[in-house]
Amino acid sequence: MTAGLSGRRMEDAMYKDLLIPFSTFPDPVPEASARAAVRFAKRIGAGISAVSFDLEFHPPANAIANMLLDLPGMVATATERAKANAISADRAFEAACRETGVTGDVRTFRCEESRVTGFVTELARLRDLTIMAALETGVQQQYVAESVIFGSGRPVLLLPAAATDVPLKTVAVAWDWSMPAARSLADALPILRMADEVRVFTVGDEKDLPSSRGFDDLKRHLGLHEVEAVCEVVDGGRRPIGDTLADYAATRGVDLLVMGAFAHSRMRDFILGGATRSVVAAPPVPVLLSH
C-alpha cells in the first residue's frame, strides 16, 4: 500500500493547473460534474480554470428554407439555450470553488460552435490536466474529448455522467507495455503516490504479449517513486476490452482507472482503438487517459 495523501506533501503533486470546459449545447455539463472537478482539484492541491461558450449560430442563406422551417427562430432558441447553460455551469463552478476554498476562475468565449474544439485543445496545451465530463447524449462533447486527448499533448481525466467525486483510495493502471501505457503511467505518478492502493493489471488474452514480460521491472520503477503496487494478469474471456475494463473496475472497487489512449489517423479523422472508443463514450469510473 502506498502512502496516503496525508503522508505526502501537497507540493509533491505535479498537477497544479487544471482545466474543465463546459459544454453548453445541446446539453449542458451537469452541475455535479463541475462540483466533482473542483473537489478533485481540492484533493490534489491544484487550482482550476473553467471555460464555457456563448455560442453563435448562423442560419443558411436560403430564403425558402428560412420561411418554411423558421430557421431564424430556431437559431435564436439555440443561442438562448446555450447562453443559459453557460451561465448555469459557471455559477455552479464558482459556488463549488467558494465552498471548497479552491482557487478557480471562469472565462466565457463567444464563438461559433465549430471553433469550440480548437479553443479547448489550445487551452489544454497550457494546463497540467484537462477534466472532461462525459454526457449520456454528448456526441459533440465526446469529439472535443478525443481532440484534447490526441491533440493537446497533456493528460485528460474523463468523468462519468453520474460522477460526483473522484476518490483516490484505489487507483488501477491498465498496462500492456505499449508507448501510450508508458505515457499514462508517467503522467499518473503524482496521483499514484496519493492513492491508498495501486493496482496494475494486464488483460492477458487481449493482445499477444511475450510471456517473458513480467512485472518485476515495473515494480522496481514504481518503487523508486514510492509507489507499491499489486500486479496481476486478468482473463478477459475474449470479451470487448471495454467490458473487461468496466468489470475489473467494479470487482476491485476502483476509484480511478489509468490507461493509454490509442488512435490511428485516416483522412484527418480519429479512428479509435476499441478500449479508447468505449471509455471515451461511457467511462465506467473516472479515467485518466494519456497519449
PAGU-715392 format. One record per atom (N, C-alpha, C): atom name; x, y, z. Coordinates in steps of 0.1 Angstrom, whole numbers. Layout:
N
site | x | y | z
CA | X | Y | Z
...
***
This chain:
291
site | x | y | z
N | 9 | -12 | 0
CA | 0 | 0 | 0
C | 9 | 12 | 0
N | 5 | 22 | -8
CA | 13 | 34 | -9
C | 9 | 44 | 2
N | 17 | 54 | 4
CA | 14 | 64 | 14
C | 2 | 72 | 10
N | -8 | 74 | 19
CA | -19 | 82 | 15
C | -16 | 96 | 14
N | -26 | 104 | 10
CA | -24 | 118 | 8
C | -19 | 125 | 20
N | -24 | 121 | 32
CA | -19 | 127 | 44
C | -5 | 125 | 47
N | 1 | 114 | 41
CA | 15 | 111 | 43
C | 24 | 117 | 33
N | 19 | 125 | 23
CA | 27 | 132 | 13
C | 25 | 147 | 14
N | 35 | 154 | 10
CA | 34 | 168 | 9
C | 27 | 172 | -3
N | 17 | 181 | -2
CA | 10 | 186 | -13
C | 19 | 191 | -24
N | 31 | 197 | -20
CA | 40 | 203 | -30
C | 45 | 192 | -40
N | 44 | 179 | -36
CA | 50 | 169 | -45
C | 41 | 167 | -57
N | 28 | 171 | -57
CA | 19 | 169 | -68
C | 24 | 177 | -80
N | 23 | 170 | -92
CA | 27 | 177 | -104
C | 15 | 185 | -109
N | 3 | 181 | -106
CA | -9 | 187 | -112
C | -12 | 200 | -104
N | -9 | 211 | -109
CA | -12 | 224 | -102
C | -22 | 232 | -110
N | -24 | 229 | -122
CA | -32 | 238 | -131
C | -42 | 230 | -139
N | -54 | 230 | -135
CA | -64 | 221 | -142
C | -74 | 230 | -150
N | -80 | 223 | -160
CA | -90 | 229 | -169
C | -102 | 221 | -170
N | -114 | 227 | -169
CA | -126 | 220 | -172
C | -134 | 228 | -182
N | -137 | 223 | -194
CA | -145 | 230 | -204
C | -160 | 226 | -202
N | -169 | 236 | -203
CA | -183 | 233 | -202
C | -190 | 233 | -215
N | -196 | 221 | -218
CA | -204 | 220 | -230
C | -217 | 228 | -227
N | -221 | 236 | -237
CA | -233 | 244 | -234
C | -245 | 241 | -244
N | -242 | 233 | -255
CA | -252 | 230 | -264
C | -249 | 217 | -271
N | -259 | 208 | -273
CA | -273 | 210 | -270
C | -276 | 207 | -255
N | -267 | 199 | -249
CA | -269 | 196 | -234
C | -257 | 202 | -226
N | -261 | 207 | -214
CA | -250 | 213 | -206
C | -243 | 202 | -198
N | -231 | 206 | -194
CA | -224 | 197 | -184
C | -231 | 197 | -171
N | -234 | 186 | -165
CA | -241 | 186 | -152
C | -234 | 194 | -141
N | -242 | 200 | -133
CA | -236 | 208 | -122
C | -228 | 199 | -113
N | -232 | 186 | -112
CA | -225 | 176 | -103
C | -210 | 174 | -109
N | -209 | 175 | -122
CA | -196 | 173 | -128
C | -187 | 185 | -125
N | -192 | 197 | -125
CA | -184 | 208 | -121
C | -180 | 208 | -107
N | -189 | 203 | -98
CA | -185 | 202 | -84
C | -175 | 191 | -82
N | -176 | 180 | -89
CA | -167 | 169 | -88
C | -153 | 173 | -93
N | -152 | 181 | -103
CA | -139 | 186 | -108
C | -133 | 195 | -97
N | -140 | 203 | -91
CA | -135 | 212 | -81
C | -131 | 204 | -68
N | -138 | 194 | -65
CA | -134 | 185 | -53
C | -121 | 178 | -56
N | -120 | 174 | -69
CA | -107 | 167 | -73
C | -95 | 177 | -72
N | -97 | 189 | -76
CA | -87 | 199 | -75
C | -83 | 201 | -61
N | -93 | 202 | -52
CA | -90 | 203 | -38
C | -82 | 192 | -33
N | -86 | 180 | -37
CA | -79 | 167 | -32
C | -65 | 167 | -35
N | -61 | 172 | -47
CA | -47 | 171 | -51
C | -40 | 184 | -50
N | -46 | 194 | -44
CA | -40 | 207 | -42
C | -37 | 215 | -54
N | -46 | 215 | -63
CA | -45 | 223 | -76
C | -54 | 234 | -77
N | -51 | 243 | -86
CA | -61 | 254 | -90
C | -68 | 249 | -102
N | -79 | 255 | -106
CA | -87 | 250 | -117
C | -94 | 262 | -124
N | -93 | 261 | -137
CA | -100 | 271 | -146
C | -111 | 264 | -153
N | -122 | 272 | -155
CA | -133 | 267 | -163
C | -135 | 276 | -175
N | -139 | 270 | -186
CA | -142 | 277 | -198
C | -156 | 273 | -204
N | -164 | 283 | -207
CA | -177 | 280 | -213
C | -178 | 288 | -226
N | -189 | 285 | -233
CA | -190 | 292 | -246
C | -204 | 297 | -248
N | -204 | 310 | -252
CA | -216 | 317 | -256
C | -217 | 315 | -271
N | -224 | 305 | -276
CA | -223 | 301 | -290
C | -230 | 310 | -300
N | -225 | 311 | -311
CA | -231 | 318 | -322
C | -236 | 308 | -333
N | -248 | 309 | -337
CA | -254 | 301 | -347
C | -258 | 309 | -359
N | -256 | 305 | -371
CA | -259 | 313 | -383
C | -268 | 304 | -392
N | -280 | 308 | -395
CA | -288 | 301 | -404
C | -283 | 302 | -419
N | -285 | 291 | -427
CA | -281 | 292 | -440
C | -288 | 303 | -448
N | -282 | 308 | -458
CA | -288 | 319 | -466
C | -297 | 313 | -477
N | -309 | 308 | -472
CA | -318 | 302 | -481
C | -332 | 307 | -477
N | -337 | 316 | -484
CA | -350 | 323 | -481
C | -361 | 314 | -479
N | -362 | 304 | -488
CA | -374 | 294 | -488
C | -373 | 286 | -475
N | -361 | 280 | -473
CA | -359 | 272 | -461
C | -362 | 280 | -448
N | -357 | 293 | -448
CA | -359 | 301 | -436
C | -374 | 303 | -434
N | -382 | 305 | -445
CA | -396 | 307 | -444
C | -404 | 295 | -439
N | -400 | 283 | -445
CA | -407 | 271 | -442
C | -404 | 265 | -428
N | -392 | 266 | -425
CA | -387 | 260 | -412
C | -385 | 270 | -401
N | -386 | 283 | -403
CA | -384 | 293 | -393
C | -370 | 291 | -387
N | -360 | 290 | -396
CA | -346 | 288 | -392
C | -341 | 300 | -383
N | -344 | 312 | -386
CA | -340 | 323 | -376
C | -346 | 321 | -362
N | -358 | 316 | -361
CA | -364 | 313 | -348
C | -357 | 302 | -341
N | -353 | 291 | -349
CA | -346 | 280 | -343
C | -332 | 284 | -338
N | -326 | 293 | -346
CA | -312 | 298 | -342
C | -313 | 306 | -329
N | -323 | 315 | -329
CA | -325 | 323 | -317
C | -327 | 314 | -304
N | -335 | 304 | -306
CA | -338 | 295 | -294
C | -325 | 288 | -290
N | -317 | 283 | -300
CA | -305 | 276 | -297
C | -295 | 285 | -290
N | -294 | 297 | -295
CA | -285 | 307 | -289
C | -288 | 310 | -274
N | -301 | 312 | -272
CA | -305 | 315 | -258
C | -303 | 303 | -249
N | -305 | 291 | -254
CA | -303 | 278 | -246
C | -288 | 277 | -243
N | -279 | 279 | -252
CA | -265 | 278 | -250
C | -261 | 288 | -239
N | -266 | 300 | -241
CA | -262 | 311 | -231
C | -267 | 307 | -217
N | -279 | 302 | -216
CA | -284 | 299 | -203
C | -276 | 287 | -197
N | -273 | 277 | -205
CA | -265 | 266 | -200
C | -251 | 271 | -195
N | -245 | 280 | -202
CA | -232 | 286 | -198
C | -233 | 293 | -185
N | -243 | 301 | -183
CA | -245 | 308 | -170
C | -247 | 298 | -159
N | -255 | 288 | -161
CA | -258 | 278 | -151
C | -245 | 271 | -147
N | -237 | 266 | -156
CA | -225 | 259 | -153
C | -215 | 268 | -146
N | -213 | 280 | -151
CA | -204 | 290 | -144
C | -208 | 292 | -130
N | -220 | 294 | -127
CA | -225 | 296 | -113
C | -222 | 284 | -104
N | -225 | 272 | -109
CA | -222 | 260 | -101
C | -207 | 259 | -98
N | -199 | 262 | -108
CA | -185 | 261 | -107
C | -180 | 271 | -96
N | -184 | 283 | -98
CA | -180 | 294 | -88
C | -184 | 291 | -74
N | -196 | 285 | -73
CA | -201 | 282 | -59
C | -193 | 271 | -53
N | -189 | 261 | -61
CA | -181 | 250 | -56
C | -167 | 255 | -52
N | -161 | 264 | -60
CA | -148 | 270 | -56
C | -149 | 277 | -43
N | -160 | 285 | -41
CA | -162 | 292 | -28
C | -163 | 282 | -16
N | -171 | 272 | -18
CA | -174 | 262 | -8
C | -161 | 254 | -3
N | -153 | 251 | -13
CA | -141 | 243 | -10
C | -128 | 251 | -8
N | -128 | 264 | -11
CA | -116 | 272 | -10
C | -106 | 270 | -21
N | -111 | 264 | -32
CA | -102 | 262 | -43
C | -100 | 274 | -51
N | -88 | 277 | -56
CA | -86 | 288 | -65
C | -91 | 285 | -79
N | -101 | 292 | -83
CA | -106 | 289 | -96
C | -110 | 302 | -103
N | -111 | 301 | -116
CA | -116 | 312 | -124
C | -123 | 307 | -136
N | -132 | 315 | -141
CA | -141 | 310 | -153
C | -141 | 321 | -164
N | -139 | 316 | -176
CA | -139 | 325 | -187
C | -150 | 320 | -197
N | -156 | 330 | -204
CA | -166 | 326 | -214
C | -162 | 332 | -227
N | -162 | 324 | -237
CA | -158 | 328 | -251
C | -171 | 328 | -259
N | -172 | 339 | -267
CA | -183 | 339 | -277
C | -177 | 335 | -291
N | -182 | 324 | -296
CA | -176 | 319 | -309
C | -187 | 310 | -315
N | -184 | 306 | -328
CA | -192 | 296 | -335
C | -189 | 282 | -329
N | -199 | 274 | -330
CA | -198 | 260 | -324
C | -186 | 253 | -330
N | -183 | 255 | -343
CA | -173 | 248 | -350
C | -159 | 251 | -344
N | -158 | 262 | -337
CA | -145 | 266 | -332
C | -142 | 261 | -317
N | -152 | 255 | -311
CA | -151 | 251 | -297
C | -139 | 241 | -295
N | -139 | 231 | -304
CA | -129 | 221 | -302
C | -115 | 226 | -303
N | -112 | 235 | -312
CA | -99 | 241 | -313
C | -96 | 250 | -301
N | -105 | 257 | -296
CA | -103 | 266 | -284
C | -99 | 257 | -273
N | -107 | 246 | -270
CA | -104 | 238 | -258
C | -90 | 231 | -259
N | -87 | 226 | -271
CA | -74 | 219 | -273
C | -63 | 229 | -271
N | -64 | 241 | -276
CA | -53 | 250 | -274
C | -51 | 254 | -259
N | -62 | 256 | -252
CA | -61 | 259 | -238
C | -55 | 247 | -230
N | -59 | 235 | -234
CA | -54 | 223 | -227
C | -39 | 222 | -228
N | -33 | 227 | -239
CA | -18 | 226 | -240
C | -11 | 233 | -230
N | -17 | 243 | -223
CA | -11 | 250 | -212
C | -17 | 247 | -199
N | -22 | 235 | -197
CA | -27 | 231 | -184
C | -21 | 217 | -181
N | -20 | 214 | -168
CA | -14 | 201 | -164
C | -24 | 190 | -167
N | -36 | 192 | -167
CA | -47 | 182 | -168
C | -60 | 188 | -172
N | -67 | 182 | -182
CA | -80 | 187 | -185
C | -90 | 177 | -181
N | -101 | 182 | -175
CA | -112 | 173 | -170
C | -123 | 175 | -180
N | -128 | 163 | -185
CA | -139 | 163 | -194
C | -150 | 155 | -189
N | -162 | 161 | -188
CA | -174 | 154 | -183
C | -180 | 147 | -195
N | -182 | 134 | -193
CA | -189 | 126 | -203
C | -204 | 128 | -202
N | -211 | 131 | -213
CA | -225 | 133 | -213
C | -232 | 121 | -220
N | -243 | 117 | -214
CA | -250 | 105 | -219
C | -254 | 107 | -234
N | -257 | 119 | -238
CA | -261 | 121 | -252
C | -251 | 131 | -258
N | -239 | 132 | -253
CA | -230 | 143 | -257
C | -220 | 139 | -268
N | -225 | 138 | -281
CA | -216 | 134 | -292
C | -206 | 145 | -294
N | -210 | 158 | -293
CA | -201 | 169 | -295
C | -190 | 169 | -284
N | -195 | 167 | -272
CA | -185 | 166 | -260
C | -175 | 155 | -262
N | -180 | 144 | -267
CA | -171 | 133 | -270
C | -160 | 136 | -280
N | -164 | 143 | -290
CA | -155 | 147 | -301
C | -144 | 157 | -295
N | -149 | 166 | -287
CA | -140 | 176 | -280
C | -130 | 168 | -272
N | -135 | 158 | -264
CA | -126 | 150 | -255
C | -115 | 143 | -264
N | -119 | 137 | -275
CA | -110 | 130 | -283
C | -99 | 139 | -289
N | -103 | 151 | -293
CA | -94 | 161 | -298
C | -84 | 165 | -287
N | -88 | 167 | -275
CA | -79 | 171 | -264
C | -70 | 160 | -261
N | -75 | 148 | -261
CA | -66 | 136 | -258
C | -55 | 135 | -268
N | -58 | 136 | -281
CA | -48 | 133 | -291
C | -42 | 146 | -297
N | -47 | 158 | -293
CA | -41 | 170 | -298
C | -35 | 179 | -289
N | -36 | 177 | -276
CA | -31 | 187 | -266
C | -17 | 183 | -261
N | -14 | 170 | -261
CA | -1 | 166 | -255
C | -1 | 165 | -240
N | -13 | 166 | -234
CA | -15 | 166 | -220
C | -25 | 155 | -216
N | -25 | 150 | -204
CA | -35 | 140 | -200
C | -49 | 146 | -198
N | -58 | 137 | -199
CA | -73 | 141 | -197
C | -79 | 132 | -187
N | -87 | 138 | -178
CA | -95 | 130 | -169
C | -109 | 130 | -173
N | -114 | 118 | -176
CA | -128 | 117 | -181
C | -137 | 114 | -168
N | -148 | 121 | -167
CA | -157 | 119 | -156
C | -170 | 113 | -161
N | -174 | 102 | -156
CA | -187 | 96 | -160
C | -198 | 106 | -157
N | -209 | 105 | -164
CA | -220 | 114 | -163
C | -226 | 115 | -149
N | -225 | 104 | -141
CA | -231 | 103 | -128
C | -220 | 106 | -117
N | -208 | 110 | -121
CA | -198 | 112 | -111
C | -200 | 124 | -102
N | -198 | 123 | -89
CA | -200 | 134 | -80
C | -187 | 137 | -73
N | -177 | 128 | -74
CA | -164 | 130 | -68
C | -154 | 121 | -75
N | -141 | 123 | -72
CA | -130 | 114 | -77
C | -122 | 110 | -65
N | -126 | 100 | -58
CA | -117 | 95 | -47
C | -104 | 89 | -52
N | -94 | 88 | -43
CA | -82 | 82 | -47
C | -78 | 71 | -38
N | -88 | 63 | -33
CA | -84 | 52 | -24
C | -78 | 40 | -32
N | -85 | 36 | -43
CA | -79 | 25 | -52
C | -78 | 31 | -66
N | -66 | 31 | -71
CA | -63 | 35 | -84
C | -57 | 24 | -92
N | -63 | 21 | -104
CA | -58 | 9 | -112
C | -52 | 15 | -125
N | -41 | 8 | -129
CA | -34 | 11 | -142
C | -35 | -1 | -151
N | -41 | 2 | -163
CA | -42 | -8 | -174
C | -28 | -8 | -181
N | -21 | -19 | -181
CA | -7 | -20 | -185
C | -5 | -30 | -196
N | 1 | -26 | -207
CA | 4 | -36 | -218
C | 17 | -34 | -224
N | 26 | -27 | -218
CA | 40 | -24 | -222
C | 41 | -16 | -235
N | 30 | -9 | -239
CA | 30 | -1 | -251
C | 34 | 13 | -247
N | 37 | 21 | -258
CA | 41 | 35 | -255
C | 30 | 43 | -249
N | 17 | 43 | -253
CA | 7 | 50 | -246
C | 5 | 46 | -232
N | 7 | 33 | -229
CA | 6 | 28 | -215
C | 17 | 34 | -207
N | 29 | 35 | -212
CA | 41 | 41 | -205
C | 38 | 56 | -203
N | 33 | 63 | -213
CA | 30 | 77 | -211
C | 19 | 79 | -200
N | 9 | 71 | -200
CA | -1 | 73 | -190
C | 4 | 69 | -176
N | 13 | 60 | -175
CA | 19 | 56 | -162
C | 27 | 68 | -157
N | 35 | 74 | -165
CA | 43 | 85 | -161
C | 34 | 97 | -157
N | 24 | 100 | -165
CA | 15 | 111 | -162
C | 8 | 109 | -149
N | 5 | 96 | -145
CA | -3 | 93 | -133
C | 6 | 92 | -121
N | 19 | 93 | -121
CA | 27 | 90 | -110
C | 23 | 99 | -98
N | 21 | 113 | -100
CA | 17 | 121 | -88
C | 4 | 116 | -81
N | -5 | 111 | -89
CA | -17 | 106 | -84
C | -15 | 92 | -77
N | -7 | 84 | -83
CA | -4 | 71 | -77
C | 2 | 72 | -63
N | 10 | 82 | -62
CA | 17 | 84 | -49
C | 6 | 88 | -38
N | -5 | 94 | -42
CA | -15 | 98 | -33
C | -25 | 87 | -29
N | -25 | 77 | -38
CA | -36 | 66 | -36
C | -33 | 57 | -24
N | -43 | 52 | -18
CA | -41 | 42 | -7
C | -37 | 29 | -12
N | -42 | 25 | -24
CA | -39 | 13 | -30
C | -37 | 15 | -45
N | -27 | 9 | -51
CA | -24 | 9 | -65
C | -24 | -5 | -71
N | -32 | -7 | -81
CA | -33 | -20 | -88
C | -29 | -18 | -103
N | -20 | -27 | -107
CA | -16 | -27 | -121
C | -21 | -40 | -127
N | -28 | -40 | -139
CA | -33 | -52 | -144
C | -31 | -52 | -159
N | -29 | -64 | -164
CA | -28 | -67 | -179
C | -39 | -77 | -183
N | -46 | -74 | -194
CA | -56 | -83 | -199
C | -48 | -93 | -208
N | -46 | -105 | -203
CA | -38 | -115 | -209
C | -42 | -120 | -223
N | -55 | -120 | -225
CA | -59 | -126 | -238
C | -64 | -115 | -248
N | -60 | -102 | -245
CA | -64 | -91 | -253
C | -54 | -88 | -264
N | -41 | -91 | -261
CA | -31 | -89 | -271
C | -21 | -100 | -270
N | -13 | -102 | -280
CA | -2 | -112 | -280
C | 10 | -106 | -273
N | 11 | -108 | -260
CA | 22 | -103 | -252
C | 32 | -114 | -249
N | 45 | -110 | -250
CA | 56 | -120 | -248
C | 55 | -125 | -233
N | 56 | -138 | -232
CA | 55 | -144 | -218
C | 66 | -140 | -209
N | 77 | -136 | -216
CA | 89 | -132 | -208
C | 87 | -119 | -201
N | 77 | -111 | -204
CA | 75 | -98 | -198
C | 67 | -100 | -185
N | 74 | -98 | -174
CA | 67 | -98 | -161
C | 66 | -84 | -155
N | 63 | -84 | -142
CA | 61 | -71 | -136
C | 72 | -66 | -127
N | 83 | -74 | -127
CA | 94 | -71 | -118
C | 100 | -57 | -120
N | 103 | -54 | -133
CA | 109 | -41 | -136
C | 99 | -30 | -134
N | 86 | -32 | -137
CA | 76 | -22 | -134
C | 75 | -19 | -119
N | 75 | -30 | -111
CA | 75 | -27 | -96
C | 87 | -20 | -92
N | 99 | -23 | -98
CA | 111 | -16 | -94
C | 110 | -1 | -97
N | 105 | 2 | -109
CA | 103 | 16 | -113
C | 93 | 23 | -104
N | 82 | 17 | -101
CA | 72 | 24 | -92
C | 78 | 25 | -78
N | 85 | 16 | -74
CA | 91 | 16 | -60
C | 100 | 28 | -59
N | 108 | 32 | -69
CA | 117 | 43 | -69
C | 109 | 56 | -68
N | 96 | 56 | -71
CA | 87 | 67 | -70
C | 78 | 66 | -58
N | 82 | 57 | -49
CA | 75 | 55 | -36
C | 60 | 50 | -38
N | 59 | 41 | -48
CA | 46 | 35 | -51
C | 47 | 20 | -50
N | 39 | 14 | -42
CA | 39 | -1 | -41
C | 26 | -5 | -47
N | 27 | -15 | -57
CA | 15 | -19 | -65
C | 13 | -34 | -64
N | 0 | -37 | -65
CA | -4 | -51 | -67
C | -5 | -53 | -82
N | 2 | -63 | -87
CA | 2 | -65 | -102
C | -5 | -79 | -105
N | -12 | -79 | -115
CA | -19 | -92 | -119
C | -22 | -92 | -134
N | -24 | -104 | -139
CA | -29 | -106 | -152
C | -43 | -111 | -151
N | -52 | -105 | -159
CA | -66 | -110 | -158
C | -70 | -115 | -171
N | -80 | -124 | -171
CA | -86 | -131 | -183
C | -98 | -123 | -187
N | -98 | -117 | -199
CA | -109 | -110 | -204
C | -120 | -119 | -210
N | -117 | -132 | -211
CA | -127 | -141 | -217
C | -131 | -137 | -231
N | -122 | -131 | -239
CA | -124 | -127 | -252
C | -136 | -117 | -254
N | -139 | -111 | -243
CA | -150 | -100 | -244
C | -144 | -87 | -250
N | -153 | -78 | -254
CA | -148 | -65 | -258
C | -140 | -59 | -246
N | -129 | -53 | -250
CA | -119 | -48 | -239
C | -126 | -38 | -230
N | -135 | -30 | -235
CA | -142 | -21 | -227
C | -150 | -28 | -216
N | -156 | -39 | -219
CA | -164 | -47 | -209
C | -154 | -52 | -198
N | -142 | -56 | -203
CA | -133 | -62 | -193
C | -128 | -51 | -183
N | -125 | -39 | -189
CA | -121 | -28 | -180
C | -132 | -24 | -170
N | -144 | -23 | -175
CA | -155 | -20 | -166
C | -157 | -30 | -155
N | -156 | -43 | -159
CA | -157 | -54 | -149
C | -146 | -54 | -139
N | -134 | -51 | -143
CA | -123 | -50 | -134
C | -125 | -39 | -124
N | -129 | -27 | -129
CA | -131 | -16 | -120
C | -142 | -19 | -110
N | -152 | -26 | -114
CA | -163 | -29 | -105
C | -159 | -39 | -94
N | -152 | -50 | -98
CA | -149 | -60 | -89
C | -138 | -57 | -79
N | -129 | -48 | -83
CA | -118 | -44 | -74
C | -121 | -31 | -67
N | -132 | -25 | -69
CA | -136 | -12 | -62
C | -127 | -1 | -66
N | -124 | 0 | -79
CA | -115 | 10 | -84
C | -122 | 24 | -85
N | -115 | 34 | -79
CA | -120 | 48 | -79
C | -115 | 55 | -92
N | -104 | 52 | -97
CA | -98 | 59 | -108
C | -90 | 49 | -117
N | -93 | 49 | -130
CA | -86 | 40 | -139
C | -76 | 48 | -147
N | -64 | 43 | -149
CA | -54 | 50 | -157
C | -51 | 41 | -169
N | -51 | 47 | -181
CA | -48 | 39 | -193
C | -43 | 48 | -204
N | -36 | 42 | -214
CA | -32 | 49 | -225
C | -43 | 49 | -236
N | -42 | 59 | -244
CA | -52 | 61 | -255
C | -46 | 58 | -268
N | -53 | 50 | -276
CA | -48 | 45 | -289
C | -57 | 51 | -300
N | -51 | 56 | -311
CA | -58 | 60 | -323
C | -50 | 60 | -335
N | -56 | 58 | -346
CA | -49 | 59 | -359
C | -55 | 70 | -367
N | -47 | 77 | -375
CA | -53 | 88 | -383
C | -56 | 84 | -397
N | -68 | 87 | -401
CA | -71 | 84 | -415
C | -80 | 96 | -420
N | -75 | 102 | -431
CA | -82 | 114 | -436
C | -84 | 124 | -426
N | -75 | 126 | -416
CA | -75 | 136 | -406
C | -86 | 133 | -396
N | -92 | 121 | -396
CA | -102 | 118 | -386
C | -96 | 108 | -376
N | -102 | 107 | -364
CA | -97 | 98 | -354
C | -103 | 84 | -356
N | -95 | 74 | -357
CA | -100 | 60 | -357
C | -96 | 54 | -344
N | -104 | 53 | -334
CA | -100 | 50 | -321
C | -99 | 35 | -319
N | -89 | 31 | -310
CA | -89 | 17 | -306
C | -101 | 13 | -298
N | -104 | 0 | -297
CA | -116 | -4 | -291
C | -117 | 0 | -276
N | -107 | -1 | -268
CA | -107 | 3 | -254
C | -110 | 18 | -253
N | -102 | 26 | -261
CA | -104 | 41 | -261
C | -118 | 45 | -265
N | -123 | 39 | -275
CA | -136 | 43 | -280
C | -147 | 41 | -269
N | -147 | 29 | -263
CA | -157 | 26 | -253
C | -155 | 34 | -241
N | -143 | 37 | -237
CA | -141 | 45 | -225
C | -145 | 60 | -227
N | -141 | 65 | -238
CA | -145 | 79 | -241
C | -160 | 81 | -241
N | -167 | 71 | -248
CA | -181 | 72 | -249
C | -188 | 70 | -236
N | -183 | 61 | -227
CA | -190 | 58 | -215
C | -180 | 53 | -205
N | -173 | 62 | -198
CA | -163 | 58 | -188
C | -169 | 51 | -176
N | -165 | 39 | -173
CA | -171 | 31 | -161
C | -169 | 38 | -148
N | -157 | 44 | -147
CA | -153 | 52 | -135
C | -145 | 64 | -140
N | -141 | 73 | -132
CA | -132 | 83 | -137
C | -120 | 77 | -143
N | -116 | 82 | -155
CA | -105 | 76 | -162
C | -94 | 86 | -166
N | -82 | 84 | -163
CA | -71 | 93 | -167
C | -65 | 87 | -180
N | -66 | 94 | -191
CA | -61 | 90 | -204
C | -49 | 98 | -208
N | -39 | 92 | -214
CA | -28 | 99 | -220
C | -25 | 92 | -233
N | -19 | 101 | -242
CA | -15 | 96 | -255
C | -1 | 100 | -258
***
